[in-house]
Amino acid sequence: MEKDEEPRGGKELEVKIYSIATSLTESIIFLDETGGSRIIPIWIGPMEAQAIAIRLSGYPSPRPMTHDLFFSLLKTLGLRVEKVKITDIVDNTYYSFIYVTDKEGKKRFEVDSRPSDAVALAVRFGCPIYISEKVFEKTQVLSKPITEGEVEKFKQELKNLKPNDIISQLLDSRQLRNPGRPRDKNATDSREEEEEEDDEQA
């Protein structure tokens, strides 16, 4: 849908990717509030985490992945991603939008998206990532370490822990507000299938 104005989300805060923790069945991306002390964890699918991590690593994929295809398609059509924004969380599901413009910036298109897909495109276009302030208020938040030593130790813990362990070992602390495990929309399918299989075998 073409938009002349941006009506969604209210006050927006820029974030950057702080770290990614991944396993065979699920992953967590940690988004760091730029100029602030808060970090938001979002559970996403392993494939989306891989798409983000590959781009951040600087090593190109031998063949275009899905998000590479969208990147090339938009560029070929003379469009670019201006920014992406996580706008809300409802029933433990995050919602976001991708803001696409033409080269002159005269036309803007607001595209509904899962946060993982939005971030995967953002890292390819090198555009800003934003989160609405109300999302910080409605979801679980970690406090960012202060010293360089604490930051490095925290990042190592995030890399070494399995996503299933993070709730008990990191998020289950006084830094955590609001229970639950907010997820990227549709990122739960593989985990739910595994749980159903376990129940059948029990």
C-alpha positions as CSV (number, residue, x, y, z in Angstrom):
1,M,0.0,0.0,0.0
2,E,1.4,3.4,-0.9
3,K,1.6,5.9,2.0
4,D,2.1,9.6,2.1
5,E,2.6,9.6,5.9
6,E,3.8,7.2,8.5
7,P,1.0,6.6,10.9
8,R,2.2,3.6,12.8
9,G,3.9,3.0,16.1
10,G,4.4,6.4,17.7
11,K,7.9,7.3,19.0
12,E,10.6,5.1,17.4
13,L,14.0,4.2,18.8
14,E,16.9,3.0,16.6
15,V,18.3,-0.4,17.4
16,K,21.2,-2.5,16.1
17,I,21.9,-6.2,16.1
18,Y,23.7,-7.1,19.3
19,S,24.0,-10.8,19.0
20,I,22.3,-14.0,17.6
21,A,22.0,-17.3,19.4
22,T,20.9,-20.3,17.4
23,S,20.1,-24.0,17.5
24,L,18.7,-26.5,15.1
25,T,15.1,-25.6,15.9
26,E,15.0,-22.0,16.9
27,S,17.1,-18.8,17.3
28,I,17.1,-15.5,19.1
29,I,18.1,-12.2,17.8
30,F,19.1,-9.6,20.3
31,L,18.4,-6.0,19.3
32,D,20.3,-3.3,21.2
33,E,18.8,0.2,21.8
34,T,21.2,2.7,20.2
35,G,22.2,5.3,22.9
36,G,20.3,3.4,25.5
37,S,20.7,0.4,27.9
38,R,18.0,-1.9,26.8
39,I,18.2,-5.1,24.7
40,I,15.1,-6.9,23.3
41,P,15.3,-10.6,22.5
42,I,13.1,-12.0,19.7
43,W,12.7,-15.7,18.9
44,I,13.0,-16.3,15.2
45,G,13.3,-19.2,12.8
46,P,16.8,-20.8,12.2
47,M,16.6,-20.1,8.5
48,E,15.9,-16.4,9.0
49,A,18.7,-16.2,11.6
50,Q,21.1,-17.8,9.0
51,A,20.0,-15.3,6.4
52,I,20.9,-12.4,8.8
53,A,24.1,-14.0,10.0
54,I,25.4,-14.8,6.6
55,R,25.0,-11.2,5.5
56,L,26.7,-9.9,8.7
57,S,29.6,-12.2,8.2
58,G,30.5,-10.6,4.9
59,Y,30.7,-13.9,3.0
60,P,28.3,-14.0,0.0
61,S,26.1,-17.1,-0.5
62,P,27.1,-19.2,-3.6
63,R,23.5,-18.7,-4.9
64,P,21.0,-16.0,-4.0
65,M,18.9,-16.9,-0.9
66,T,15.3,-15.7,-0.6
67,H,16.3,-12.4,1.0
68,D,19.0,-11.8,-1.6
69,L,16.4,-12.3,-4.3
70,F,14.1,-9.7,-2.7
71,F,17.1,-7.4,-2.4
72,S,18.0,-7.8,-6.1
73,L,14.4,-7.5,-7.2
74,L,13.8,-4.2,-5.4
75,K,17.0,-2.8,-6.7
76,T,16.2,-3.9,-10.3
77,L,12.8,-2.1,-10.0
78,G,14.5,1.1,-8.8
79,L,13.3,0.7,-5.2
80,R,15.2,0.7,-1.9
81,V,14.4,-0.1,1.7
82,E,14.5,3.2,3.6
83,K,14.1,1.7,7.0
84,V,12.3,-1.1,8.9
85,K,10.3,-0.8,12.1
86,I,9.0,-3.2,14.7
87,T,5.7,-1.5,15.6
88,D,3.8,-3.7,18.1
89,I,3.6,-6.9,20.0
90,V,0.2,-8.7,20.3
91,D,-0.3,-12.0,22.1
92,N,3.5,-12.6,22.2
93,T,3.9,-12.0,18.5
94,Y,5.9,-9.1,17.1
95,Y,4.7,-7.1,14.1
96,S,6.8,-4.9,11.8
97,F,6.8,-3.0,8.6
98,I,9.3,-2.4,5.8
99,Y,9.4,1.1,4.3
100,V,10.2,1.0,0.6
101,T,10.8,4.2,-1.5
102,D,11.7,5.0,-5.0
103,K,15.1,6.5,-5.9
104,E,13.8,10.1,-5.5
105,G,12.1,9.4,-2.2
106,K,8.8,10.7,-3.6
107,K,6.8,7.5,-3.2
108,R,6.8,5.4,0.0
109,F,5.3,1.9,0.4
110,E,4.6,0.4,3.8
111,V,4.8,-3.4,3.7
112,D,3.7,-5.7,6.5
113,S,6.5,-8.1,7.5
114,R,7.8,-10.5,10.1
115,P,10.6,-8.8,12.1
116,S,13.1,-11.5,11.0
117,D,12.4,-10.8,7.3
118,A,12.5,-7.0,7.9
119,V,15.9,-7.3,9.6
120,A,17.3,-9.6,6.9
121,L,16.4,-7.0,4.3
122,A,17.7,-4.1,6.5
123,V,21.2,-5.7,6.8
124,R,21.3,-6.1,3.0
125,F,20.3,-2.5,2.3
126,G,22.3,-1.1,5.2
127,C,19.2,0.8,6.4
128,P,18.2,1.7,10.0
129,I,16.2,-0.6,12.2
130,Y,13.7,1.0,14.6
131,I,11.4,-0.3,17.4
132,S,8.4,1.6,18.7
133,E,8.8,2.7,22.4
134,K,5.5,0.9,23.2
135,V,7.2,-2.4,22.2
136,F,9.9,-1.8,24.9
137,E,7.1,-1.2,27.4
138,K,5.2,-4.3,26.5
139,T,7.9,-7.0,26.3
140,Q,10.8,-8.6,28.1
141,V,13.9,-6.4,28.2
142,L,17.5,-7.1,29.2
143,S,19.8,-4.5,30.6
144,K,22.9,-4.0,28.6
145,P,26.3,-4.6,30.3
146,I,28.3,-1.4,31.0
147,T,32.0,-2.1,30.8
148,E,33.8,-3.6,27.8
149,G,34.6,-6.7,29.9
150,E,31.0,-7.2,30.8
151,V,29.9,-6.7,27.2
152,E,32.4,-9.3,25.9
153,K,31.4,-11.8,28.6
154,F,27.7,-11.3,27.9
155,K,28.2,-11.8,24.2
156,Q,30.1,-15.0,24.8
157,E,27.3,-16.3,27.1
158,L,24.7,-15.6,24.4
159,K,26.7,-17.4,21.8
160,N,27.4,-20.5,23.9
161,L,23.9,-20.9,25.3
162,K,21.2,-22.7,23.5
163,P,18.0,-20.7,22.9
164,N,16.1,-23.0,25.3
165,D,18.6,-22.2,28.0
166,I,18.4,-18.4,27.7
167,I,15.1,-18.1,29.5
168,S,16.4,-19.9,32.6
169,Q,20.0,-18.7,32.7
170,L,19.7,-15.1,31.3
171,L,16.2,-13.9,31.0
172,D,15.0,-15.3,34.4
173,S,16.7,-12.5,36.3
174,R,15.8,-9.1,37.8
175,Q,16.7,-7.7,34.4
176,L,13.6,-9.3,32.9
177,R,10.2,-7.6,32.8
178,N,7.0,-9.3,31.7
179,P,6.8,-13.1,31.4
180,G,6.4,-15.0,28.1
181,R,8.5,-15.6,25.1
182,P,7.6,-13.0,22.4
183,R,8.3,-14.4,19.0
184,D,8.6,-13.5,15.4
185,K,5.2,-14.3,13.7
186,N,5.2,-17.9,12.4
187,A,8.5,-18.7,14.0
188,T,7.1,-21.4,16.3
189,D,6.1,-24.0,13.8
190,S,9.1,-26.3,14.0
191,R,9.3,-26.2,17.8
192,E,5.6,-26.9,18.2
193,E,5.9,-29.9,15.8
194,E,8.8,-31.3,17.9
195,E,6.8,-30.9,21.1
196,E,3.8,-32.8,19.6
197,E,6.2,-35.6,18.6
198,D,7.5,-35.8,22.1
199,D,4.0,-35.9,23.6
200,E,3.1,-38.8,21.2
201,Q,6.2,-40.8,22.3
202,A,5.6,-40.2,26.0
